[in-house]
Amino acid sequence: MTYDECIQACLECMEACNNCYSACLQEQDVNMMAECIRLDRECADICGYAAQSMQQNSRFAKEICGVCAIICQACGDECAKHEHDHCQHCAKMCHHCANVCQDMAS
């Protein structure tokens, strides 16, 4: 596992979460999507931060990736509960990023 691979997974996950967040706000029952929206925002933020920490060769990059993996897993699990295409795509990207970040953290 290289930083480049993990950075790419984080950036792709961040993009999927931002898209899902935006799309969830347009859904009929926004209240039903509240947890998905909240986790999309948190996941996008940590993915961006994790990518930045690796790009800067932070001495804490592995620890940040470990936290990123936990948040990505939670976001992916929440998104997977919803049938919307944007949620399903986000779940897939989050679970992939969680696995890659967990490998980086190990």
Backbone as CSV, one residue per row, in Angstrom:
resi,resn,N_x,N_y,N_z,CA_x,CA_y,CA_z,C_x,C_y,C_z
1,MET,0.847,-1.185,0.000,0.000,0.000,0.000,0.886,1.240,0.000
2,THR,0.589,2.145,-0.907,1.345,3.389,-0.973,0.437,4.553,-0.609
3,TYR,1.049,5.652,-0.238,0.273,6.854,0.034,-0.565,7.238,-1.182
4,ASP,0.011,7.122,-2.381,-0.725,7.514,-3.591,-2.035,6.752,-3.733
5,GLU,-2.009,5.455,-3.473,-3.226,4.640,-3.571,-4.260,5.068,-2.533
6,CYS,-3.792,5.323,-1.339,-4.695,5.703,-0.258,-5.234,7.117,-0.484
7,ILE,-4.384,8.018,-0.929,-4.834,9.379,-1.245,-5.936,9.328,-2.296
8,GLN,-5.725,8.530,-3.338,-6.723,8.410,-4.409,-8.046,7.883,-3.866
9,ALA,-7.994,6.851,-3.028,-9.224,6.294,-2.440,-9.928,7.341,-1.579
10,CYS,-9.154,8.104,-0.818,-9.748,9.149,0.035,-10.408,10.238,-0.795
11,LEU,-9.749,10.667,-1.851,-10.314,11.732,-2.691,-11.569,11.256,-3.421
12,GLU,-11.563,10.013,-3.884,-12.752,9.465,-4.544,-13.904,9.317,-3.559
13,CYS,-13.600,8.916,-2.339,-14.628,8.784,-1.309,-15.170,10.156,-0.939
14,MET,-14.291,11.133,-0.797,-14.718,12.493,-0.479,-15.686,13.005,-1.545
15,GLU,-15.366,12.766,-2.801,-16.235,13.202,-3.895,-17.596,12.500,-3.832
16,ALA,-17.590,11.188,-3.588,-18.841,10.437,-3.500,-19.689,10.931,-2.330
17,CYS,-19.048,11.209,-1.204,-19.779,11.704,-0.034,-20.356,13.086,-0.293
18,ASN,-19.600,13.953,-0.925,-20.113,15.290,-1.243,-21.289,15.204,-2.205
19,ASN,-21.211,14.321,-3.189,-22.319,14.132,-4.130,-23.546,13.559,-3.429
20,CYS,-23.323,12.586,-2.558,-24.427,11.960,-1.830,-25.088,12.978,-0.901
21,TYR,-24.285,13.736,-0.202,-24.793,14.781,0.690,-25.716,15.739,-0.063
22,SER,-25.241,16.207,-1.194,-26.000,17.151,-2.001,-27.292,16.515,-2.516
23,ALA,-27.202,15.279,-2.992,-28.376,14.584,-3.514,-29.385,14.269,-2.406
24,CYS,-28.889,13.913,-1.231,-29.791,13.609,-0.110,-30.632,14.820,0.269
25,LEU,-30.058,16.002,0.148,-30.798,17.217,0.475,-31.956,17.463,-0.483
26,GLN,-31.935,16.804,-1.644,-32.993,16.950,-2.636,-34.058,15.866,-2.527
27,GLU,-33.859,14.889,-1.644,-34.812,13.788,-1.507,-36.106,14.276,-0.850
28,GLN,-37.196,13.558,-1.125,-38.516,13.900,-0.595,-38.511,13.999,0.928
29,ASP,-38.009,12.969,1.587,-38.025,12.902,3.048,-36.618,13.167,3.575
30,VAL,-36.267,14.441,3.652,-34.923,14.825,4.096,-34.678,14.368,5.537
31,ASN,-35.723,14.388,6.361,-35.556,13.954,7.754,-35.099,12.499,7.833
32,MET,-35.596,11.668,6.927,-35.189,10.267,6.903,-33.707,10.140,6.525
33,MET,-33.200,11.134,5.808,-31.820,11.089,5.320,-30.847,11.798,6.271
34,ALA,-31.313,12.276,7.412,-30.498,13.110,8.304,-29.191,12.437,8.704
35,GLU,-29.236,11.196,9.112,-28.010,10.511,9.544,-27.066,10.304,8.363
36,CYS,-27.619,9.994,7.213,-26.811,9.833,6.005,-26.108,11.156,5.667
37,ILE,-26.848,12.236,5.718,-26.292,13.559,5.419,-25.183,13.902,6.404
38,ARG,-25.439,13.684,7.688,-24.447,13.994,8.719,-23.164,13.197,8.505
39,LEU,-23.312,11.905,8.266,-22.128,11.062,8.067,-21.421,11.371,6.751
40,ASP,-22.177,11.728,5.708,-21.544,12.143,4.446,-20.602,13.320,4.690
41,ARG,-21.072,14.307,5.444,-20.251,15.498,5.721,-19.013,15.125,6.527
42,GLU,-19.213,14.341,7.565,-18.089,13.962,8.430,-17.077,13.119,7.663
43,CYS,-17.574,12.220,6.839,-16.700,11.348,6.062,-15.923,12.151,5.010
44,ALA,-16.599,13.038,4.319,-15.911,13.866,3.327,-14.805,14.682,3.985
45,ASP,-15.103,15.229,5.158,-14.106,16.038,5.866,-12.888,15.215,6.269
46,ILE,-13.100,14.039,6.854,-11.958,13.236,7.306,-11.179,12.688,6.115
47,CYS,-11.865,12.363,5.031,-11.153,11.877,3.839,-10.242,12.966,3.273
48,GLY,-10.751,14.182,3.221,-9.930,15.293,2.757,-8.739,15.527,3.663
49,TYR,-8.983,15.444,4.968,-7.907,15.646,5.937,-6.878,14.519,5.864
50,ALA,-7.354,13.288,5.705,-6.438,12.149,5.600,-5.562,12.276,4.352
51,ALA,-6.171,12.643,3.239,-5.395,12.824,2.002,-4.341,13.913,2.201
52,GLN,-4.742,14.997,2.818,-3.805,16.100,3.058,-2.671,15.658,3.986
53,SER,-2.986,14.882,5.005,-1.942,14.444,5.940,-0.922,13.549,5.241
54,MET,-1.396,12.723,4.322,-0.461,11.873,3.572,0.356,12.701,2.588
55,GLN,-0.291,13.661,1.936,0.427,14.525,0.996,1.515,15.324,1.698
56,GLN,1.291,15.669,2.955,2.257,16.440,3.728,3.228,15.548,4.498
57,ASN,3.079,14.235,4.320,3.919,13.261,5.003,3.896,13.465,6.522
58,SER,2.697,13.698,7.040,2.515,13.900,8.474,2.954,12.661,9.242
59,ARG,3.567,12.880,10.391,3.960,11.736,11.219,2.746,11.043,11.827
60,PHE,1.578,11.682,11.742,0.343,11.101,12.257,-0.547,10.534,11.161
61,ALA,-0.050,10.444,9.944,-0.877,9.997,8.813,-1.501,8.628,9.052
62,LYS,-0.759,7.697,9.603,-1.319,6.357,9.834,-2.454,6.395,10.850
63,GLU,-2.298,7.182,11.887,-3.354,7.298,12.891,-4.589,7.974,12.297
64,ILE,-4.371,9.000,11.494,-5.485,9.688,10.839,-6.204,8.731,9.893
65,CYS,-5.446,7.923,9.181,-6.055,6.923,8.300,-6.869,5.910,9.097
66,GLY,-6.420,5.576,10.287,-7.186,4.663,11.142,-8.534,5.236,11.520
67,VAL,-8.561,6.515,11.888,-9.817,7.190,12.206,-10.679,7.304,10.950
68,CYS,-10.035,7.618,9.831,-10.750,7.720,8.560,-11.447,6.395,8.232
69,ALA,-10.764,5.290,8.456,-11.344,3.971,8.177,-12.614,3.743,8.998
70,ILE,-12.590,4.143,10.263,-13.754,3.962,11.140,-14.937,4.792,10.638
71,ILE,-14.673,6.044,10.284,-15.749,6.935,9.829,-16.268,6.494,8.464
72,CYS,-15.368,6.096,7.568,-15.796,5.608,6.250,-16.678,4.369,6.381
73,GLN,-16.324,3.472,7.280,-17.124,2.260,7.487,-18.525,2.632,7.979
74,ALA,-18.589,3.546,8.939,-19.891,3.971,9.468,-20.730,4.650,8.389
75,CYS,-20.105,5.511,7.596,-20.830,6.205,6.530,-21.304,5.207,5.475
76,GLY,-20.432,4.296,5.089,-20.803,3.283,4.111,-21.948,2.411,4.588
77,ASP,-21.917,2.050,5.864,-22.993,1.227,6.428,-24.326,1.982,6.414
78,GLU,-24.289,3.275,6.737,-25.511,4.082,6.718,-26.033,4.256,5.301
79,CYS,-25.145,4.602,4.373,-25.568,4.808,2.983,-26.153,3.526,2.385
80,ALA,-25.608,2.402,2.766,-26.079,1.112,2.235,-27.529,0.824,2.623
81,LYS,-28.035,1.487,3.657,-29.417,1.287,4.095,-30.428,1.930,3.145
82,HIS,-29.963,2.835,2.294,-30.860,3.598,1.419,-30.722,3.110,-0.023
83,GLU,-31.841,3.045,-0.724,-31.862,2.478,-2.074,-31.438,3.449,-3.166
84,HIS,-31.331,4.721,-2.862,-30.982,5.713,-3.880,-29.630,5.372,-4.501
85,ASP,-29.521,5.600,-5.797,-28.266,5.299,-6.500,-27.085,6.032,-5.888
86,HIS,-27.286,7.299,-5.525,-26.172,8.064,-4.948,-25.729,7.472,-3.613
87,CYS,-26.668,6.955,-2.841,-26.320,6.317,-1.565,-25.587,4.995,-1.786
88,GLN,-26.064,4.218,-2.746,-25.412,2.934,-3.026,-23.993,3.134,-3.545
89,HIS,-23.804,4.123,-4.415,-22.459,4.429,-4.926,-21.562,4.912,-3.783
90,CYS,-22.100,5.765,-2.941,-21.337,6.280,-1.810,-20.946,5.141,-0.863
91,ALA,-21.867,4.248,-0.598,-21.566,3.109,0.278,-20.396,2.297,-0.271
92,LYS,-20.421,2.051,-1.567,-19.343,1.287,-2.205,-17.999,2.006,-2.057
93,MET,-17.991,3.312,-2.312,-16.754,4.090,-2.225,-16.257,4.178,-0.781
94,CYS,-17.188,4.344,0.153,-16.809,4.422,1.569,-16.222,3.103,2.063
95,HIS,-16.834,1.994,1.707,-16.314,0.694,2.145,-14.943,0.421,1.532
96,HIS,-14.753,0.809,0.285,-13.436,0.654,-0.345,-12.407,1.507,0.392
97,CYS,-12.740,2.761,0.650,-11.814,3.666,1.342,-11.520,3.152,2.752
98,ALA,-12.524,2.643,3.428,-12.317,2.096,4.776,-11.282,0.980,4.743
99,ASN,-11.387,0.106,3.755,-10.435,-1.008,3.643,-9.026,-0.510,3.338
100,VAL,-8.921,0.433,2.416,-7.610,0.964,2.036,-6.982,1.712,3.214
101,CYS,-7.774,2.539,3.885,-7.247,3.287,5.036,-6.855,2.357,6.184
102,GLN,-7.625,1.300,6.375,-7.282,0.338,7.426,-5.957,-0.342,7.107
103,ASP,-5.745,-0.683,5.843,-4.457,-1.254,5.424,-3.326,-0.270,5.668
104,MET,-3.562,0.999,5.368,-2.532,2.025,5.569,-2.222,2.189,7.045
105,ALA,-3.244,2.110,7.871,-3.068,2.306,9.309,-2.347,1.120,9.972
106,SER,-2.404,-0.023,9.344,-1.803,-1.239,9.935,-0.298,-1.241,9.844
